[in-house]
Amino acid sequence: MLSVDNLLNATWNEAQFATTSRLADESAPVTELHFTPGAPRQIHLGVEYRF
């Protein structure tokens, strides 16, 4: 068995969202962008033997 994930090793975001917060001591709202990076290139090789 051979499996290759992200063959070209592209940089990508699996999940991405923006949040806006305003704490008591901040004069204006703060918007932040958060993301979960996608998996890098992975190669899996397996062997199975049945008898």
C-alpha positions as a printed Julia matrix, in Angstrom:
51×3 Matrix{Float64}:
   0.0     0.0    0.0
   1.26    3.49  -0.83
  -0.51    6.72   0.09
   0.67   10.3   -0.49
  -1.1    13.3    1.1
  -0.42   16.86  -0.12
   1.77   15.63  -2.99
   2.99   19.12  -4.02
   3.53   20.23  -0.39
   1.19   23.23  -0.81
   0.64   25.59   2.13
  -3.05   25.73   3.02
  -5.42   26.47   5.88
  -7.73   23.7    7.03
  -9.96   26.08   8.99
  -9.94   29.87   9.13
 -12.08   32.39  10.99
 -12.0    35.99  12.15
 -13.01   37.25  15.57
 -13.62   40.75  16.86
 -13.24   41.52  20.55
 -13.33   44.58  22.69
 -11.98   44.35  26.21
 -12.77   46.91  28.88
  -9.39   48.7   28.58
  -9.36   48.84  24.74
 -10.5    52.02  23.04
 -11.49   50.27  19.78
 -12.46   46.72  18.77
  -9.63   44.37  17.76
 -10.13   41.98  14.82
  -7.92   38.9   14.62
  -7.6    36.18  12.02
  -7.12   32.64  13.32
  -6.39   29.52  11.3
  -5.44   25.88  11.6
  -2.66   25.02   9.14
  -3.2    22.06   6.82
  -1.09   18.94   6.99
   2.29   18.93   5.22
   3.34   16.32   2.66
   3.08   12.81   4.08
   4.0     9.49   2.5
   2.68    6.25   3.97
   3.95    2.84   2.92
   2.5    -0.37   4.28
   2.85   -4.09   3.78
   0.26   -6.74   4.64
   0.77  -10.48   4.78
  -2.07  -12.96   5.24
  -1.71  -16.68   5.77
